[in-house]
Structure formats: structure tokens, C-alpha cells
Amino acid sequence: MKILVTGSKGQVGWELRNKGVDQGLTITGVDIEEIDIADKRAVEELVGDVAADLVVNAAAYTAVDAAEENAELAFQVNRDGPANLATACRQGKTPLVHISTDYVYGGDQEGAYGEDDPMAPLGVYAQSKADGDQAVATLLAEHVILRTAWVYGVHGHNFVKTMLRLGQEREQLSVVDDQTGCPTDAADLADAILAIAHQIRQRENMQWGVYHFCGRGQTTWYGFATEIFRLASQYETFKVKSVEPVPTSAYPTPAKRPANSVLDCSKIKRSFNIVPRTWEESLADMLERYYHNPKRSIKEERRS
């Protein structure tokens, strides 16, 4: 099976390349240096030339706060890019897996969000992603929109590695404790995408549409941070002595964050028999891989 991955240098794209190759798949990875997905003609040429069995869009403009001042760029990447990919895939009769986000929901309801709950994006980033989802669903029948949340991993910049860095620099940290979500290891998300890819290859009883995938269980950013330090302390000693919970109001940001980002993942279990691991289990596994990676440069990681 040949898979084209856009955004291949990001957290999820990087995992897809490595895991796909390990599974004997042919992975063609491209990033911004090779393709601007907002360029419709370039996208059509790429999809046509690669002639993949599946396209996975892991490319996105993810600078949530910067998007408020760079709306045009955010919409070009997060709305127009997926639309271009969906159009090219339709022309080539190629299925598309598009990675989306919890931010498309308003975050004000009680309980976990299901795939059929209405989108209510709060800012430019969220609106651009919601528009991208709508474009994919409208333009291409054979699509899977996979919404996830709070993604971290051994590769790239993310909350886990930021906490590890700050834990070495400061004695006290303050972390938001009134936003709730489901931390998701990029490696787990890549595994889920590849499991869907194998189902797509069989083309039997394939159920297209929107799905959720994230770590099982829920926590706050403060709870996430405390678990990071509890687990990472077995690998290194930190300068930080205390982590304090604070409200969102203590850290005003240009873009509003959803207070509730919890996603119901029961549909992906029913359709693909994919069951997420608990977020604590995945975090422990990620940290073990991170600290035992012989190629990891401490100096470089401290900059992330």
C-alpha cells in the first residue's frame, strides 16, 4: 500500500513515516519545503504524480494565538489546503484521512463531545479547522476526518517537552487547571490512522465520515503537568519544587481555548475496533521512548 503524507515533519507525520515503513508500507512524505497545500495546482500535480492508495493530511497551521493576527495564512493552510487535497483525491479516486481538532467544538457543554455535536469554533484557528473539515466532507465522499486533542510526542514541539524544559529552569510553575481534555500520544494517533488505512485497503464495510481519537480518560493541563513530572522524575532530577494550579484568567491569550475538550471515542471502536490507551499509559510509554532514544540531543530538546 502506498500512502502520501502531507505535513510529514510534524509530530503525527513523523510517526506515520516511521511506523508505516516498519509495517512494510510505501510512505511518501512531503512538508512545506516540498508542497504548499494551499497551492491547488501543485496539490493536483503531487497527488497525480504519487498515485497513492491513500492520502493522509497531517499538515496544519497550529499556532493558535498567532492565527488571530495571521488569519489569511491560517485559512489558506487549514481550510483551502484540505479543500485542495479533497478535490485532487476526488479526481484521482483516492481516499483521504484528514486530521482535525477538538477546537472545532465550543467547549461549553457538559460531558464528552460526540462526532454529531455541532461545531462552535471560538477563534480564527478553530474556525479555519472547522471550515477545512466542512470542505473535506463536502468535496470528497471517501474521507475520514479524525479529530484529536492535546497531541504530544517524542518528535517536535509540545506541552510535555515544554514542561520538561521548564522543570529544569524554574523552581515553581503555574499551570491552568480549568481546561479539561484528553492528552494524545502522536504515536497512538499514527497507529490509529494506519489501522484505518488497512481497513481502507480492504474496502470492505468501510464507514466514511468523522471520527474521534484521543487518549482515554481526561485531565486538566495541571493534572497533565503533575503526571509528566511524576513519571519523568525516574529519569532525571528537576529544579522545579512545586506546580501550582491556576485559572485560565491568570493567563489571558489572544485566542480563547475551549474549557472542555473531552472527546467521545466510542464510534471509532465500533467501526474500526480501535480502542485508545489511557492517557497515563501512553504518556509513560512516550517518556520511556524519549529518555532512551540514543539520538536525542539534550541541548536541542531543551530548546523545544
C-alpha positions, 0 to 999 in steps of 0.5 A: 500500500502506498500512502502520501503524507502531507505535513510529514515533519510534524509530530503525527507525520513523523510517526506515520513515516516511521511506523508505516515503513516498519509495517512494510508500507510505501510512505511518501512524505512531503512538508512545506519545503516540498508542497504548499497545500494551499497551492491547488495546482501543485496539490493536483500535480503531487497527488497525480504524480504519487498515485497513492492508495491513500492520502493522509493530511497531517499538515496544519497551521497550529499556532493558535494565538498567532492565527488571530493576527495571521488569519489569511495564512491560517485559512489558506493552510487549514481550510483551502489546503484540505479543500485542495487535497479533497478535490485532487483525491476526488479526481484521482479516486483516492481516499483521504484521512484528514486530521482535525481538532477538538477546537472545532467544538465550543467547549461549553457543554457538559460531558464528552463531545460526540462526532454529531455535536455541532461545531462552535469554533471560538477563534480564527484557528478553530474556525479555519479547522472547522471550515477545512473539515466542512470542505473535506466532507463536502468535496470528497465522499471517501474521507475520514476526518479524525479529530484529536486533542492535546497531541504530544510526542517524542518528535517536535514541539509540545506541552510535555517537552515544554514542561520538561524544559521548564522543570529544569529552569524554574523552581515553581510553575503555574499551570491552568487547571480549568481546561479539561481534555484528553492528552494524545500520544502522536504515536497512538494517533499514527497507529490509529490512522494506519489501522484505518488505512488497512481497513481502507485497503480492504474496502470492505464495510468501510464507514466514511465520515468523522471520527474521534481519537484521543487518549482515554480518560481526561485531565486538566493541563495541571493534572497533565503537568503533575503526571509528566513530572511524576513519571519523568522524575525516574529519569532525571532530577528537576529544579522545579519544587512545586506546580501550582494550579491556576485559572485560565484568567491568570493567563489571558491569550489572544485566542480563547481555548475551549474549557472542555475538550473531552472527546467521545471515542466510542464510534471509532471502536465500533467501526474500526475496533480501535480502542485508545490507551489511557492517557497515563499509559501512553504518556509513560510509554512516550517518556520511556521512548524519549529518555532512551532514544540514543539520538536525542540531543539534550541541548536541542530538546531543551530548546523545544 
